[in-house]
Amino acid sequence: MDNIRLPKTLYIISFHHRIMPANFRKEILTGAVCVVCLVISLVFAQGAGNYVFTLFDNFAGSVPLLVIALSECLAVAYVYGLKRYVF
């Protein structure tokens, strides 16, 4: 269960510290992330949820996976600096 929770926690903490104002409450941001995840997961709980899951399983591993990997590489290069990341 911690493998599911850890990435969301890291994203919330880093988003809160870098982008949000200092007086913005972290509980509101966490609640907003939970509501977005709930709405996304409701698609799989409906009548056609098995069909949508099969579509995701068959087609979500090509281009979106490459986009996510590229964005992670760019984020690491931005945070640590390009010279430290490449050399």
N, C-alpha and C positions, 0 to 999 in steps of 0.2 A: 504494500500500500504506500510505502514511503517513496517508491520509485515514481508513482503518479503525482504525488503531492510536491515533491522537491522542485521540479522545474517551474511549476506555477509559483511557488514561494520565491524562488530566485528571481523570476521575472517581475513579480510584484515589488520586491524590495529594491531591485535596481531601477525600475521605472519610477518608484516613489522618490528615490534619492536623487535621480538625475533630471527628471522632467517636471514633476509636480512641485508646486510651491511648498515652502517649508511648513506652512500652517495647515496644509491639507491632511486630513486624517487618513491613516492607512486602512482603517476599517471600512471606509467608504469605497476605496479602491479595491479592496479584497472582495467586498460584496458585489461590486460591479463585475469583476472578473468571474465570480461564481455564477452570477445571473447569465452572463454571456455563455459560459460553459453549459449551463442548464438548457438554454435555448438551443444551442447546437446539438446537445445530446437528445433533445426531444424528437428530433428528426428520426433517430434510430428507434424510438419507442412507439412510433405510430404503426399503423397497419402495414405500410410498405417498408418498414424498418429493415427487414431482412434483405429486401431488394436493394435498398440504398446502401446497406453495409456491403453487399456483394459488389456493387459499383465502386465503392471506395476501395475495397480490397483488391479489385482487379486493375483499377486505373490510377490510383493515388500514388503509386510507387515510381512513376517515371519523371515527368517534368516537375511536379510540386516538390518531390524529394530533392531534386537537383537545385531548385530555387532556395529551399530551406538550407541546404548545405552551403551554397554560395553566400547566402546572407549571414550565416554563422561565421564563415571565414572572414567576410568583410567586417563583421562586428568585432571579432577578435583582433583583426588588424587595426581597427579604429581605436579600440580601447588600449591595447598595448603598444601601439605605434608600428608603423610599417617596417622600420629598420629592425626592431627587436623581433618582429614576427617572421620576417623573411630570412634574416641572417643570424 
